[in-house]
Amino acid sequence: MCEVEELRRTCDIAGSLLLKSPEQELIDWIKQCTGQNLAIKECQQAFYDYFCFPQSGLFCPPYNHVFSNGLRHGDIWQFPAASFEGGAEEEDFYQKFNFAPSMLNIKLPMVHKHVPGDHFGVELLFISCVLTNENLNTPDTWSILKGFICAHLPGLKGYTHLLGSQTDPYIKVVAECLEECLSGLDYLLSIDS
């Protein structure tokens, strides 16, 4: 159960990194864990450039339905526009556990009044929610969760790889956290429950 709690925390942190602009507390934590002394303003700018604004030229869309349909031409990626309905397939899973993305404490710019349900950060926070003790005692939780992971998170591996190839130090830290999260999810899929 300790491994499950650690995975829950990792999913919570990774999901939050994709949904919330970094604050000083996070920058201090990164310094403590990695020894990197990152400037908060630069980290916040990286967050907005990579996760929020397609016009930045650095945007890596954190939406499964967008990233999965991206086209790569050499080192250049082209992504379609995000759909308001993106993530409709996730709704059945979310409803089974009374999870509502609209209730999350998301601090994205005002331009993002709606976050599609297949935002990788939302999906990771959903997994974190499912991994709570009250949900783990519900029949079929493991099979539902494994079904969700297999159906909805394959794009996260490619997305993590893309972020890991970027030069920005804050984005590299996010990619490392996502990689740790993916390792835990792979382990979860490999065990019988």
Order of alpha helices (4+ residues) and beta strands (2+ residues): alpha-alpha-alpha-alpha-beta-beta-alpha-alpha-alpha-alpha-alpha-alpha
